[in-house]
């Protein structure tokens, strides 16, 4: 029997203030980011979540694609009316990465970790990711489209080949089938909690938790930003979610998630 996502099942035990105020589930879409963009322009209740069982053009960060077998993952976009200083944008990605990681750890007792800024890994293999887009219209509050992709019940042979990082799913790591409706509800509940921490500008609380989960701290790596490469050791995550690197010449440089990508 195919385990399908159901708005009623997801909403059943949900006690969120904003996230999941309305839940839409599409059998197929190009990308939940496209569906969310349309909704953002036509009107929606703050915190609306769009899930899709299948995406024909799923997108990842930095122009990568995101593919997932039908009925096997969680593919969703949350629409959030939120205003944040441009310098703090990367914190949105951090907040959601923290939520996904915390939900996996707490509900499944799996050692999920974050590769800054948005890769969710288990034992070094990628299980999920976050993609944030911003919809701005004159005289209107900006709308954040928060895309989340998690491999839930994907089997080894169904994982996408040739990915930047090796891939895995929660079911592979847990060695059992996961109830996607229950996991989705736990995730939305956790995002709601962290979203209020963000909304109340308790940024330090977010970066502290992010650092606790982040495998990138202490690593020696190369970051590409604005077409230039920077090599150094990661020393911290800044108050606004940037990655702080001590370069070879001793200079400390902070990189923002929106433009910087880790090369090695
Ligand atoms: C990444 O790791 O690069 C981000 C992956 C984000 C994938 C999700 S799936 C739901 C939403 N729709 C998309 O097309 N992308 C995001």
Boltz pocket constraint, residues with backbone or C-beta under 6 A from the ligand:
constraints:
  - pocket:
      binder: B
      contacts: [[A, 30], [A, 31], [A, 32], [A, 33], [A, 55], [A, 57], [A, 58], [A, 59], [A, 60], [A, 61], [A, 62], [A, 64], [A, 66], [A, 74], [A, 75], [A, 76], [A, 77], [A, 118], [A, 119], [A, 128], [A, 129], [A, 130], [A, 131], [A, 147], [A, 148], [A, 149], [A, 150]]
      max_distance: 6.0
